[in-house]
Amino acid sequence: MQQETLTAEGDQNTTPARAAWHSRLRPATRNLLARDSKAFLHQSLSTPCLDVIEAADGAWLTTIDGRRILDFHGNSAHQVGYGHPRVKAAIQDELEHLPFSPRRFTNIRAIELAERLGSLAPGTLEKVLFAPGGTSAVGMALKLARYATGRHKTISMWDSFHGASLDAISVGGEALFRRGAGPLLPGSEHVPPLDQVERFFGPGPAGFERLASYIDYMLEVQGDVAAIIAEPMRWTSVYPPPAGFWAAIRQSCDRHGCLLIFDEIPSGLGRSGTMFLCEQAGAVPDILVCGKGLGGAVMPIAALIARPELDLVAPRLALGHYTHEKSPLGCAAALATLDVIVEEALLARAARLGAVGLGRLVAMKAKIPTIKSVRGLGMYWGIELANPEGAAVAERVLYTCLENGLSFKIGNSNIITLCPPLNIKEDELDLGFGIVESALQKACN
């Protein structure tokens, strides 16, 4: 069971609670899950799987047994919900005209998307590369930083998640993805994560000032760090740093010739109430990476957006060179997704409903002593449960909620994270919060 305690990224799939869940499924579903388990390599967080999904629409998943589940998880990819008509129509239209674009050519949708992202990104970020997924975009960012600086070292945070490939887990910090993998990228230095600052540097803003000073010291004494890569908010635990922290890191990077890379794969595209979370962080990175929801919860696509000064750093080298780099279908889906975010005013909606949801959680905390703290930024909320029983309570709440028609993700083993579509109906949002509150009351009595 020791391995089970290592995860911070999500709920485990090999616990007794998962086995009990499987035992209550219908025989036909268990048979499909057995076929899935036989066909796929087993790994934590997925195979064996939770259930079999037959349909997805708006904020809802429908299982093969006909059960409807509100999805407050969505792998952080469903900003505009599932099957948005605008996104589906864009993909279908592009499919009729240009189903694939070989890498040696470009196409109109790819050009339009690159221009759109460059216009939406903060500061002078405007030069774009596409990749088939966020992990690949992180890899391109790391390569670009190396080429631009002539250095190879990085500073990142323990417990961070930047993808599951070898380069991404080298700068990432979750034991679940790193342990037993063998030698990783040399020069991958780490500091404590944002949600552990008090433990290592003291409480309040002063603790974050000490962490910023420590990072500045690392840059100074090493002198050869290519980049700091970080989530502008600790995503798994819903933990943003105080105002001024990233501005201080930005100044240190400038002073020491180091690039700042923000991984906004889960946090970008309106989730926080602004198009990119770093707009609220007080610092513009040199490279920003986005993905997940960019494809409208349909197409896999991610993007790297960089300062123009980083162009022509590697004109005779390959940063990515992916077969589906300029996918017409992916770019069409992304353009439609961005249109929906703007035209349906989802940024303002995320800010407004974010405040409503956080207020609901504050009231919940006052009634349920097991809740240690509640946090939120835009339409992403976290309920931290007090240890030592927090992890066990979180797992009980998860399966109770699933029984009652709600899916969410557990972070850091004891944090219930709630991540619905930005265009979810308000009565559906209220229903989801009600299911969580009822499950917490049941689990804590």
N, C-alpha and C positions, 0 to 999 in steps of 0.2 A: 504493500500500500504506500510505500514511501514515494514512489513515482507520482502517485495521485496528488500529493501535496505540492508538487513543483509548478503546477500550472497557474498562470495569472491571466491567460488569454481567454479562457472560456470554461464551460462546464465539461466534466469528464464523461466518457462514454462507456466506462467499464466498472462503474460502481454498482453496489447492490440495488440502489434506487433505480438505475437504468434497467437492470435486469427485471426488477419488479414491474416497471413500466411496460417492458416488452411482453411480460407474461399476461398482461391484461389486453393486449391487442388481439384483434381477430385472427384466426388461423391463416386466412388468405394474406393478410398484411405480414404476419410473421414469416410466411413462406417467401414473399418478395424480399424481405429484409435478409433472409437466409441466402437467397440467390445473390443479393448485392454483396453480402459478406464473403461469399465464396468467390465472386468475380474480382473484387477489388483487394488490393493490398491493405492490410490493416494498419491504422495509425490513430493516434490520439485525436480527439475532437471531431472525428468523422466516422470512419468505418470501425465497428458496426454503427449504423445510423439510427436515428431516433424514430423515424416514421417514413411513410411513403407519400409524397405529395403528388397530387394529380392536377391541380389547377392553382393559379395565383392571380388575384385581381384586386387592385386598389391596395388596401391594407390587410387583405385576407389571403391566407393559404387554405386550400381544401385538400384533405387527405384522401387516399384511395378508398377509405371507409365512409367518405362524405362528411367528416367532421370539419368544421370551419374554425380556423385559428387566427386571431389577430396577431400580426407579426410586428412585435416591438424589438426585433433583432435585425433581420434582413441583411446581415453581414455589412451593415452601414452602406448598403448600395441602393436603397429604395427611396431616395429623396422624393421622387415624383410618383411613388407607388408602383405596383405591378401592372403591366399591360396598359400604360397610359395611351389613349387613342392617338395622341399626337406623335408619340415615339413609334408606335407600331406602324402608323401610316407612312412616316418618313423612311423607315426601314423597307417596307413593302415597295414604296415608290423607287427607292434606290436599287432594290433588287431587280426591278424590271429593266433598269438602264445600265447599271455597272455593278455586277456582283463581286468583282475582285479587281484589284489594281496591282499589277506586278511592281515590285519595289523600285525598278529602274524608272518608273513613270510616276507622275503625280495625278491628282484628280481634283475637281472643283470642291467637293465636300471637304477633303483634307485641307485645302488652302483656306477655305472659309472657317473651319474649326480652329486652325492655328491662329488666324487673324482674330477670331472672337476671343479665344483664351488670352491672347496677348493684350487685348483691350480691356478684359475684365480683371486681369491680375494686378496686384498693387504695385506701386512704384514704377520702375522702369522694366520690370519683367515682361519680356515680349518675344523672346526666341524660343521656339517650341520643338519638341520631338515627341512622337507617339510611340507607345509600346502596347503589347497585348494584355498587360496586367501591371499592377502596382509594383510588385516585386522587381520586375524587369526595369521599370522606370527608376526605381531606387538604384539598381545596378548601374544604369546610365549616369545617374547623378554622381555616384561615387567615382566612376571613370572620368567624367568631365572634371571633377574637382582635382583628381590626380594630374590630368593633363594640364590644367590651368595653372596649378601651383608648382608642379614638379615635385610634389611631396606625396607620401602614401598614407600617412597616419590620419586617424579619425578620433574624435571624441563623441561619444554617445552615452545614453543612459541605460543603466541596468533596468531590466523588466520591460524595456521598450520593445515594440514589435514593428519591424520594417519589411516583413516578408519572410518566406521560409527557405529561400535558396541559400547556398553557402556564404555568398557575400552579404546577403541581407541578415542572416543570423549572426554573422561576425560583428556587425555594428548593432544588431538587436541584442537584447539582454535577457531573454526568457530561457530558463533552464530547460523547459520542455522542448525547445527547438534546438538547443545547443549541446546538451549533455550527450556524450558518447559519439559526437560527430567527428571527432578527431581534430587535427590542426585547422584553425580558421585563418582569416586574413591577418597577416602580421600588422602590428601597429594599431590595432583596434582597442583604444583605451575607453574606459567607462567611468562614469560618475554616478552617485546615487540618484534615483529617479525623483521626480517632483513631489510625489506623495510620500517620500521618506526623508524629506529635508529636515523636518523637526527632529527626527531620530538622530541624524548625523551632525546637523549644524545649528539646531536650536529652533524654538518656535517663532512664528510670526514673520513679518517681512525681513527682520534681521537675519533669520536663517537663510533666506533666499539670497540676501546680500553676501553672506559668507560663501554660499555655493557659487555665486557669480565670481567672487574673488578667487575661489579655488580654481575655477575653470580658467580664469585669466592667468593665474600662476602656472597652470599646466601648459598653456600656450607659450608662455614666456620661457620656461625652463626647457621645454622640448624644442621649440623654435622651428619645428618642421611638420606641424600638423596641417593637413590639407583642408579638412572640413570638420565642422561640428554638424552632426545630423540629429534632429530631434523632432518629436511631435510638439507643436506649440502648446498643446494641452495633453497631459497624460490621459490617453483615451480610455484605457481599460478601467481606470478608477475614476474617471470624470473629474480630473484634478488640474485646474488651470493655475499657473503661478500668479503672484500678485503683480500689479502694474509696475513697470520699470525693470522687471527681471530680464526680459528679452532685449530691451533697449541696451542694458548693460552688456549682455552677451554680444550684441551687434557691435558695440564700440570695441570690445576686446578683439573680435574677429578683424575689424578694420585695422586695429593697432598692430596686430601680429601677422597680417597677410593671410588670414585663414578665411575660407568660405563658410557661409551659413546655409545649411540645407534644411528646409522645413518639409516634413512628411505630412501632407494634408490629404492623404489617400482616404482616410475615414472622415476627416473633419471638414473637408472643403465642400464647395457647391451648396452653400446655404444652410447647412445643418446648424451652424452657430448663430444664425441671424444676420450674418454677413456672407458674401460670396465665399470668402476665405477667412478662416479663423485668425490668421496672422494680421488681418486688418484691425483686430481688437488687441493684438499683442504688443503694439508699439514698436515693431521692428519688421522691416522688409528683408526677406532672405535674398541670397544670391541665386539660389535655385529653389523652386517650389515644385513638389511632386503631388499630383492629384490622380484619382482613379475611382474605383468602386462605382459610385453613382453616376459617373460621367457617361456611362453607356445606357442610362435609363433603366437599370435593372433588367436589361435584355442582352446587350452586346458587351463583350470584354474589351475595354480600352482604357488606357491611362496616358498621362502626359507629364512631361518635364517642361517647366517654363523657367527660362534663365535670363539673366541680364544680358543686354546686347554686347557688353564687353567680353563675354565668354564665347561669342561666335568666332569662328575661324581659329579656335584653339587647336582643333584636331581635324583639319580639312582632309588630311590624307590618312586618317585613322577612322575606325568604326566605333561609334559609341553604342549603337544598338544593333542596327541592321536586321530588324525582324521582318519575317515574311509578310505578316499582316500589319506592318507599321502604319501604312496609310489606308487602312481598310475603309472603303467607301460606306459600307453598312455601319461600321462602328462610328465613323465620323457623322453620318446622317443621324444616328441615334443620339449622339452627343449634342449636336446642334439643336435637335428637337428638345432634348432635356433642358438645355440652357434657355431655350425659348419659353418653355413651361415655367421654369423658375422665375423668369422675369415677368412674363405676361400674367401669371397667376399670383404675382406679388408674394412669393413664398418666403422671401427674406424677411419682410415685415411680419408675415404670419408666424414664422419660426420665432421671432423675437417676442411677439405678443403671446402666443400659446406657450412659449417657454416660461414666461413669467407666471402664467396661469398654472402650469404644471408644477413649477417649483413651489408655488403657494400651497398647492394640494399636498405636496410631500412634506412641507413644514407642518401642516396640520396633522398629517399622518404621524410624524415623529412625536408630536405632543401626546399622542394617544398610545403609542407602542414603544415601551422602554427599550426593547431590543435594538431599535434603530439608533445607531450612534451618531450619524450625521446624514444630511441630504445635500446634494449639489446639482447644479444644472447650468448649462450654457446653451441658449437656443433650445431646440427640441431634442435635447440629449440630457438625460437625467441619471443620477446615481443615488442609490440607497445603500449606505454602508451599515452593515450589521455588526454589532459589538462582538468581539471575540471573548472567550475561547469557543463559543458555540456558533459564531457567525456563519462559518462555512456550512455546518450541518443544517442550520436554519435556511440558508440560501437555497440549498439543494431541495429541502422539503417544499419551500415556496415555489421553486421552479416546476416541480412535478404537479403540485396542486394547481398552479396556473395553467399548465398544459391540459390538465383534466377539464378545466373550466374555460378553455379556449383562448389562451394567451401564451405567446412565446417571447422570451427575452434571453439575454445573455448574462452569465455570471462573470464578473471580473475580479481578479485578485482573490478568488475563492469565496469572498464574503461581501461582494458588492453587486447588487441587482442593478443592471443598466437597462434603461428604457430608451429605445431608438425607433420611433414610428416614422412613417412617411410624413413629409412636410405638408402634404395635402390631405391628410387623414381628416375625415369628418369629425366635428367636435363631439358628437354623441359617441362615436367610436373611441375617441381619445378618453372620454369620461368613463366609458365601459372598461377600457384597459386598466385605468387607474383604480377603478373599483374592484376589479379582479385581484390586482396586486394587494390592495389593502385588506381585502377579505382573507386572502391566503396568508398574509403576514400575521393577522390576528389569530388565525387558526394555528399557525406554526409556533406562535410564541405563547400560547396558553397551555 
